[in-house]
Amino acid sequence: MLKEVAGDILLTKAEALAHGVAPNDNFANGLALALRERWPAMYKDFRHYSQTVSPKTGELWSWAGVGGVRIVNLFTQEPAAGHGANHPGRATIENVNHCLKALCKVIEAEKFKSVALPRLATGVGGLDWKEVKPLMEKHLGHLSIPVYVYATYQSGVQAEEKH
């Protein structure tokens, strides 16, 4: 079940945090930058993964860190225009659709008890929430676990995540 909340997604109590990135993302902007700063090992592992696997848009990469943190990187955005470019490409509805379908499978396979996401692909990705929200409802709305959508960012504020 989707639940829109207001607060700082970095303070989520959800078992997993999912967000959108590009396959060769430098995590230089937005939520990705905040995640890179908070969990530098995740970014280092992501870079290694990206260089050895060459991930494709519409796929995902999941990371587990110390203390039980789980970050699911959804490849919603097109790769950056050039190698070493700081700004990834734009997200597409098709990529978001494939990523959310894959995320649903991971949630069920890993038996996550809760998941937090931002308004996926609407920041750096550049999509309109009116286009993305129906896809989130389609792929995640039927789940029996809480799926917290951080609709309003409030720095340093713990959201009310209720089941």
Residue pairs with C-beta under 8 A, 6 or more apart in sequence:
1 141
1 143
1 144
1 145
1 146
1 147
2 136
2 137
2 140
2 141
2 147
2 149
3 146
3 147
3 148
3 149
3 161
3 162
4 148
4 149
4 151
5 148
5 149
5 150
5 151
5 152
5 159
5 160
5 161
6 150
6 151
6 152
6 153
6 154
6 157
6 159
7 150
7 152
7 153
7 154
7 157
7 158
7 159
7 160
8 150
8 153
8 154
8 155
8 156
8 157
8 158
8 159
9 17
9 31
9 116
9 117
9 118
9 150
9 153
9 159
10 34
10 35
10 38
11 156
11 157
11 158
11 159
12 116
12 148
12 150
12 159
12 161
13 114
13 158
13 161
14 114
14 115
14 116
14 146
14 148
14 161
15 68
15 70
15 112
15 113
15 114
15 115
16 62
16 70
16 71
16 72
16 107
16 110
16 112
16 114
16 115
16 116
17 35
17 69
17 70
17 71
17 72
17 115
17 116
17 117
18 60
18 71
18 72
18 73
18 74
18 103
18 115
18 116
18 117
18 120
19 31
19 32
19 35
19 71
19 72
19 73
19 74
19 117
19 118
19 120
20 74
20 75
20 76
20 77
20 91
20 96
20 99
20 118
20 120
20 121
20 124
20 125
21 27
21 32
21 73
21 74
21 75
21 76
21 77
21 88
22 57
22 75
22 77
22 78
22 79
22 80
22 88
22 89
23 50
23 54
23 55
23 56
23 57
23 75
23 79
24 50
24 79
24 80
24 83
24 88
25 32
25 46
25 50
25 77
25 80
25 88
26 80
26 84
26 85
26 86
26 88
27 33
27 35
27 36
27 43
27 46
28 86
28 87
29 86
29 87
29 88
29 123
29 124
30 123
30 124
31 118
31 123
32 124
35 42
35 43
35 71
36 42
36 43
39 65
39 69
39 71
41 65
41 66
42 63
42 65
42 71
45 63
46 61
46 63
46 73
49 55
49 61
55 61
55 75
56 75
57 75
57 76
57 77
57 78
57 79
57 92
57 95
57 98
58 75
58 94
58 95
58 97
58 98
58 99
58 102
59 75
59 98
59 99
59 102
60 72
60 73
60 74
60 75
60 99
60 102
60 103
60 106
61 72
61 73
61 75
62 70
62 71
62 72
62 73
62 106
62 110
63 70
63 71
63 72
63 73
64 70
65 71
70 110
70 112
72 103
72 106
72 115
74 96
74 99
74 100
74 102
74 103
74 120
75 95
75 99
76 91
76 92
76 95
76 96
76 99
76 120
76 121
76 125
77 88
77 89
77 90
77 91
77 95
77 121
77 124
77 125
78 88
78 89
78 90
78 91
78 92
78 95
79 88
79 89
80 86
80 87
80 88
80 89
81 89
87 124
88 124
90 125
90 126
90 127
91 121
91 125
91 126
91 127
92 127
93 127
93 131
93 132
93 135
95 121
96 120
96 121
96 127
96 132
96 135
97 135
97 139
99 120
100 120
100 135
100 136
100 138
100 139
100 140
101 139
103 115
103 139
103 140
104 139
104 140
104 143
106 112
107 115
107 140
107 143
107 145
108 143
112 145
113 145
114 145
114 146
114 147
114 148
114 161
114 163
115 140
115 145
115 146
115 147
115 148
116 147
116 148
116 149
116 150
116 161
117 136
117 147
117 148
117 149
117 150
118 149
118 150
118 153
119 129
119 132
119 133
119 149
119 150
119 151
120 132
120 136
121 127
121 132
122 128
122 129
122 132
136 147
136 149
140 147
141 147
146 161
146 162
146 163
148 159
148 161
150 159
